[in-house]
Amino acid sequence: MPKAVLIMDMPESCDMCDFADDTQPPRYGERTLYCNAPGIGDDVTDYIACRPDWCPLRELP
């Protein structure tokens, strides 16, 4: 299958990411973030101030 590349500004944290979904109901009274990057779908609420090591986004050389 052919491959594609999406060029976007590298977010510093999950709450700044274009793939973050904050439309889910609040968890424990706080905003809940989910990563919608292909193949992820995880809760990233704990990464509002940073990017996790497992983030699929990579900086261009």
N, C-alpha and C positions, 0 to 999 in steps of 0.2 A: 504494500500500500504506500502511496506517496506520502511524504512528510511535509509539514508546514511549520512556519515560525510566526509567532505573534510578537510584535515589538510594542512594548509599553514601558512606562517609567517604573523602575524597581521600587516597590513599596518598602517602607522601613518597618512596618508592622502590619498585622492582619487587618486592622480596622481601616487602613489606608489602601487596601488592595481592591482591585476591580472585581476579583473573584469572590470576595466576602459577601455573604448574604445575611443582612440583619433584619429581615422581615419575619423571622420566626418569633413565636411568643417568648416573652422574657422568662429566664430561668432564675429562680430565687430573687425575683425583683430586679434583676440586671438585664441589660441588653445581651442577647445571645447572638454570636456570630458563627456561621458555618462556612467552611471553605468549599466553593463550588468548582474548584479546579478539577479538570477531568481526572477521575480515578481517586479523588480524595474524599469529599463529603463528610469530613470530620468537624466536630465542634472545636472552634478555635477561639472561644471566648477568653481563655487564659492567655492568649497571645496578642492582647490589645496593644501592649507597649513594645513588642518585639516580633521578629519573624522566627518561627520554629526551625530547627535544623532540618526537619524533613520536608520543608517547603519545596514544591517542584519547580519554582521559578529560579532561574540561574542567570547571573550577570553575563553579559556578552564580553568576550575578551577584548 
